[in-house]
């Protein structure tokens, strides 16, 4: 799924997500839609979650308080499509020895080239979000289900790593269509991820973070001069202090939820913003 | 029956005993081969690795054997570049041990990857920014160097040496070995270092991450891994030599050589562990806090990972063996010296364990949890497989090749004609020139 470069006048896109944790009900529709859209393999027995492939995974967070002060939040976690401290220095892309995962300067999407991956799993060790999954088994589909697989996404074989691609095949189709129509821009509605479309609560907003006409840009208000930190006081990114510079933003009005997105030392006061780490 | 193959002037056990020993170790080897084939045929679902433990027992074993095999390159460097000529009496064995360690590492890697038939992609589609790419290139090249260094030793077998071509080839290879020793040291510096870099560059894993020195691409672990391999590798060579002497019930290397290597190893360990302590303190006070962690978060006294690890690695298996080998009185005490080398082996292996397994175990996302892992029997068997292979290669090499140049002098065989033996085996006493 490596991207074909298109040279045109358009500024680089930067696809990303805003996920409103306060809206998420934890229903799991995004996970199911992702499975279906991307031919994600599954086993008969999925009880061991450390062996389950879930490109999109919903985590349950609690505020740690006892009843009646207990609060719960659900945090969907796709691949965060990290840019790192300088564009393309994602934790995984920088370590892959065979260039089987790549960073697109055109879209900001971190790709995975299944036919090039030889299964060393270094990228999995590098990813702090556990967004990367290994195919410990060959995919086995229930009888007849092969007919329902998406023809636009190649199924993966045993022994390679896979992960969320922001439904990159949808981008390819939208881009090709736009190209044949005079090389116009891909419209916001033309390229949406399966999870964003499936969310019944409208908690997931997807689009180009660099395009002011896109809803995601208006929600996040990213500062391109400061590693795309959000200007929205409700917004936070996962593990921002590590310097991963992700493209998935979370929104919450609750302080404890925002604080759950990062690590804080015992001597740090609640609400203290963590400085983005410099890792060279 | 095989006496024609045994070096002249030395005594070996009866063939049946040798074959019996081979059969016992061979049984373990077959067990490992079965597990290896299971992993290749059925896939890595035969292991207990999972999506949190993408790196596990095998990667630890890889890192550990490569560190322990560091005696080869460092002894070669000392002898050929720094002129420590006394080491010629142990360098053959250092090379053999290095050869075993590195071939084992390559074998384990071949089992560890999900698509072994695509392993060449690491060279073909090389990502020059990846530490693993550097590891692959340097490891492969250095293994080739070790093979070149081991070949002259094989050519010294009594029967092979009778063939003029092989005799001359061995002689000429000896004379060029200094170049390979220097090349091996150069390559080893980079692959030992890049193995340290594998963990150190993981800026998404605050437990392993280390800043780079002077804003280069190399994190502190790069240098610490090279340093520790040069420090503990010779200790492993000494320990295996001692073990071989116990098993063969012979003195094989004179004490002056043993003391010299032990002294060098001791100073290297002591200086390394001071650097390691400084690195740990910097991580405790600077690196981990900058990422939002108190250092003791990573040592929570769960089933495996407590503060005891730091104490064991740095004090018990660092300063203690370092000091024992540095001081003459303890270095020349057989028990203390062997104990120190043993502690050193544990120490460097523990360091590699921590940098791989503890890195994977510790959660990074605040709502994530610690994950512990127990390897499957297939992982254990394939990790023991190289040990069995190593024992077999040592058994065969010791029996048929003049590994120890001082063996005849230290263990005169009754009735043997020393003059005749010397004339018949002119290469015995040649060091296998090696890194």
Interface residues (C-beta under 8 A of the other chain):
Chain A: X48 X50 X51 X52 X53 X59 X61 X75 X84 X91 X94 X95 X96 X97 X98 X99 X100 X116 X117 X118 X119 X120 X121 X122 X124 X125 X126 X127 X128 X129 X130 X132 X133 X134 X135 X136 X137 X138 X157 X158 X159 X160 X161 X238 X239 X241 X242 X243 X244 X260 X261 X262 X263 X264 X265 X266 X268 X274 X275 X277 X279 X280
Chain B: X43 X44 X45 X49 X50 X51 X52 X53 X54 X55 X112 X113 X114 X115 X116 X118 X119 X121 X122 X124 X125 X126 X127 X129 X130 X131 X132 X133 X136 X198 X201 X202 X203 X204 X205 X206 X209 X211 X212 X215 X217 X289 X290 X291 X292 X293 X294 X359 X360 X364 X365 X366 X367 X368 X371
